[in-house]
Amino acid sequence: MNRIGAGDWVIAAGVAATLLIAGLSGHDGPGGLAPLGYALLVAGGLSLAGRRRAPVVVLAVTGLCALGYQAAGFDVPVIAYLFAVYAAVRAGHRWVTVVASVLMLAVLPLAILLSSHELPTGELFARSRDVLEIAWLIAAGAAGEALRQAERRADEAERTREETARRRADEERLHIARELHDSLTHQISVIKVQAEVAVHLARKRGEEVPEAVLAIREAGREAARELRATLEALREDDPNPARGLGDVPELVRRARSTGLDARLTIGGDRTDVPEAVGRTAYRIVQESLTNVARHAAATSATVRIEHRPGALAIRIDDDGKATVGPSPEPGVGLLGMRERVTALGGSLSAAPRGEGGFTVQAELPVDP
C-alpha cells in the first residue's frame, strides 16, 4: 500500500492554499456560510494527500467539498477535484471516475443555484462551465490514463527482461552442466576405476595397499560424488542435501587417511546455522585441506570452528613451508572461497603464519 509522503502533503497544502486564496476573492454568497466554505476549500485541498493511497475516496471527498463550497457561494474552480480525477484514472479506476464526473457535471449547476436563486439559466450554466470545464476533466483523465499505460508498459518490459534473463541463466546453467559432464565425468571415472583395480589387485596378491593408492581411491569417490551433486544442482533436480557443517568431521577424517595429522575442534554453543553458511563453511575447510595436501608439504593441520553470537568463525592452520613475506598470488580456490564468504557478508583472510605454515580464517554471519 502506498504511504503518504512529504511530497504528497506539499502538493495537498499547495492546492489548499490556492483554493483558499481564490475563495477570499470569489465569495458572493450569504456571509453566514463563509466559514463553512473556507473549511471546505481547505479540506478539499488537503484530502489530496491521500490520493495515491485511496484515490476513489479522495475523488468523492474533493467532489463533495467542491459542491459544498459552490453552494456556500464560492465561485472557485474545482482544482482539487481535477487532481483527484487524474489520480483515480492513474490508479485504474476509470469507470468510477467517469460516473463520478457525470454526476458532478449534473449536480454542479444545482449547487450554484443554491448559492444564488437570481441567476438566469444561461448565466447559471456559463458559471458552471467556468467552474468545471469539460475540457479540464478530459485533460486530467487523459493525463492519468497516459501515465498509467506508460507505467504498465514499463512494468511489462521489466518483467520481460527478468524472464529473458532467467531463461538465459537456465540455458547457461544447463550448458555448464553439459560441459562439466563431458569434460570431467569420464576422467574422474577412469581415475576411480584404476584406483579400485589397483587396490583389488594388491589385496588379491596379499600385498599391503599403499596409503597413496587408498587416498587416490577415496578422493576419486568423493570427486565423483561432488561432481554428481554439482551437476544435479545445476539441473535443479538434486534429491540429496548439499554438504554442510555436519559433514566437516568426515572431511577431516578423510584428510587423516592421506597421512596428514588433521584435527578438528568445535567450540561455543552449537546452534543451527543457515544452509548457505553451512555449505560455505564446508567448502572453506575442504579447499583449505586440499591446498594443504597439494601445495603445503605439511605434516599437520588444525581446523577450529567456533560458534559465536551472530557469527560462525572458522580457522585452519598448517605447519607447511609457507613463510612470512609478500602475499602469495591467490589461486582459483582462494578466490572462490573469498567470493562465497563475501556473498554472505562475511570476511576472509589467508596468509602465512609467523612461525611457519599457513592460516585461513573466515567469519560468517549466521543471523537471518
N, C-alpha and C positions, 0 to 999 in steps of 0.2 A: 504494500500500500504506500502511495506517495505521502511523504511527510511535508508539512508546511514549513518552508524555509524562510530565511530572512528576505530573500528576493521576492517571495510571494507577498509578504507583508509590506514591502516597499511599494510594490505596484498597487496593492489594495489601498494603502494610505494615500498614494498619489491620486488615484481615481476619486477617492472620498473627498480629498481636498479640492479637486477640480469641480466636483459636483456642488460642494458647499459654497465655493466662490461664485459659481454660476447661479446658485439659489439665492445668494444675497442680493443679486440684482435682477432676479427673474421672478420675484414673488408678487402676485397681484390678486391673491385670494383673501379670505377672511383672516384678520390678524390673529384671531384666537387659534388658528390651525398652524401658524408659523412654526412653533416649537416642534410639533409633530412632523412637519415637512422637513425641517432641518435634520431631525433624528433619522428619518427615512433616507435622506440623501447620504448621510454618513454611513448608515447601516448597509445600504446597498453597495457602497464602495468597499467597505471593509469586508463584506462577505466574500469578495473575490479572492481573499487569501486562501480559501478552501476550494478553489475552482478545480485544481488538479486531483484533490482527494475525493471530493463529492460533487462532480460537475452538474448533475441533474438537480441536486438540492440547491446549489448556488444559482442555477438558472431560475428555479422557482422563486427563491428569495429576492433576487435582483428584479425579477418581473413584478412581484407584488409590491416591492418598495417603490418601483417606478410608477406603478398605478396609484400608489398611495400619495406620493408627493405631487403627482399631477392633479389628483382630486383635491389636495390641500392648496392648490393654486400656484404651484411652482412650475413655470414654463421652462423646464430644463431638459435637454436631450437625454435619452436613456443610455448613457455611455456604459454604465456598469452592465446593463443587460446585453449589450453588444459583445463585451468581453466574455460574458457567460456563454453566449451563443457560440463564440469561437472555441471556448474550452470544451463545451459539451460535444460539438461536432468532432473536434480533435480526439476526444475520448471514444468516439464511435457511436454516440447517441444521436444519430441523425434524425430518425423519425420522431423521437421525443422532442427534439429541438424544433422540427417543422410544426408539429401540433402546438407546442407552446407559443411559437411565434405567430401562428394564425390566430390563436386566442388573444394574444397580445394586441395584434392589429385590430381585432374586432372590439375589444373592451376598452382600448385606449381612448377613443372618442367619448365613451360614456364617462370615463374618469375626468376628462377635460370638461365635459358638460356639467359635472357636479361642482366644479370649481367656479363656473360662470354660466348661469342659466340664460344670459342675454346674448350669447354668441350665435350669429346666423349659421345655418347649416354649412354654407360654403366656407366660411371662416373657421368653423369647427374642424372640418376635415383638412383644411390647409394647415391649421395649427398641429393637428395630429401628424400630418406628413412631415412637418418641421421637427417634431419631437422624435419620430421614428421613421426614417426614410426606408422604404423597401430596399433600395439600392444598398444602404448600410447593412441591412440584415443579410442580403445575398453576399456582400463582400466579406462579412465576418464569417458566415458559414463556409464560403468557398475557401477562405484562408485556412480555417480549421481542417477542412477536408483535404486540402492540398498537403498540409503538413502531416496529417495522419497517413496519407498514402505514401509520402516520402519516407516516414519512419517505418511503415510496413515493408516497403521495398528494401530499406537498409537492413531491417531485421532478417528478411528473407535472404538477402545477399550474404549476410554474416552466417546464417545457418547453412547456406550452400557451401560457403568457404570451409566451415567446420566439417561438414560431411565429406567434402572433397579431400581435405587434409587427413581426416580419419581413414578414408578409403585408401589414400596413398600410403599412409603409415601401415595399414594392414597388408597392403601389397608388398611393401618393403620388408616388413617383418617376415612374411612368408618366403620372400626371395632370400633373405638372410638364412632362414631355416633350411631352405634347399641347398644353399651354398655350403653351410656347415655340414649338412648331412653328406653331401657329395665329396667334400674335401677331407673331412676328418673321420667320419664313421669307419670307413674301410681301414685306414691306417691304424686307428686305435684298436679295432677288432683284430688286426694282424698281430699287433704287439701283445694283446691279451692272450690270443691263442698260442703264440710262440712261447710266452712265459708259462702258460698252463702245460704245454707239451714238455718244456724243459723240467718243470717240477715233477711231472708224472714220470718221465724217463729216469730222473735221478732217483726217485723213490723206488721205482721198479728195479733198478740196479742195486738198491740198498745203499746208495751214496747219500751223504749229507747234503741237503739242498742249501746252496749259498744264500746268505741273507739278502744279497743284492737281487737275486732272482725272485725271492719271495716278495721283496719290496716292489719290484717291477710288476709282478703279477697283481699285487694289491692295488698299485697305482693304476694299472690298466683297468681293473674292475671299477675303481672309483671314477676314473675318467669316463668310462662308458656310461656309468650311472649319471654323472654330471651332464654329459653331452645329451643323453636322452631326456633328462629333466629340462635342460635348456631348450631343446627342440620342442618339447611338449608345451613349455611356457610360451615360446614364440608362436606356436599354433593355437594357443589359448584352449588347450584341451588336456591340461596337466591334471591327472587324477590323484597325484601324490603331493603331499605338502612340501614346500621348499625347505631346504636345510636352514636351521636356525640355531639359536643359542644352546638348545638342548643337545645338539649334535657335536658341540665343541669337544667334549671329553673323548668321543670316538675319534675325532680328528687328531687329538694329541696322542691317543693310543697308537694310531697308525704311524704317526711320526716316530714313536719309540721303536716300532717294528723295523724301521730302517737303520737303527743303530744310534739315533740321536737321543740323548738323555733329556727328554721333554717332560716338563712338569706343569701341572695346571693347578691354580689356586683361585677359588671363587670366594669373595668376601662381601660383607654388607648384608643387609636384609634382602633376601631374594624375593623379587616381585615379578609379576608378569610384565614383559616388555612388548611393545608393538611388534607386529610381524616383520615390518620393514627394518626395524632396529636389530631384531634377532638375525635376519638374513645378512645385514651388513656386518654385524659382529662376527658371524661365521666366516664370511669372505675375508675379513681383515686377518683373522687368525690363520685361515687356510693359505692366503697369499704370503703371509709373513713366514710361516713354517716352510712353505715351498721354496721361498727365497733362501732361507737358512740352509736347506738341503742342497740347493743347486749352486749357490754362489759363496756362502759364507765360510765354508770349511770349518764349521763349528762342531763342538762335541756336546754342547748342552744348550738348552733353551728353556726359558720360563715364560709361561703365559699366566697373566693375572687379570681376572675380570672382577670388577668391584661394582656392586650396586650402590649408587649414591642417591640422595634425594633429588629426583628430577633428572638423573643422568646415569648412563652406563659407561664406566671407564674401562678401557682395555689397554694392556701394556704387554708387549712381547720383547724380551731381551735375549740376546745370544752372546756367546763368547767367541765369535768368529774373528776374522782377520781385519775387519774394518777398524780404522784408526781415525782419530780426530784430524780433520783437515778440511780442504774445500768440500763443499756439499756435493755429493755424488749426483750424477745425471739421473733424474728419475726415469725408471723404466715404465713399460706399459702397465705392469701390475700395480706399481705405486700410484701411477696416475689414475688407474681405475678405482683404487681404494679412496683416493682423495675425492674423486667425483662422487662416489657413493656417500661419503661422510658429509660433504658439502651439501648434497641434495637434501640431507636430513637436518641441516642446520647445525652440524657438529663441527669438531675441529680435529685435525690430524697432524702429527709431527713424526718425522722419521729421520734419524741422524745417528752417526757413530757415537759410541759412549767414550767417556774419558778413559776408562780402564780397559778399553778394547771391546770390540764387538759392536753390535748394532741394536738400536731401540726403536720400536714403533709404538706410538701412543695415540690413542683416539678417545674422544669423549662424545657420546651420542645422547642427545636429549630424548627422554622417554615420556615426557608429558604429552597428552593428546594435543 
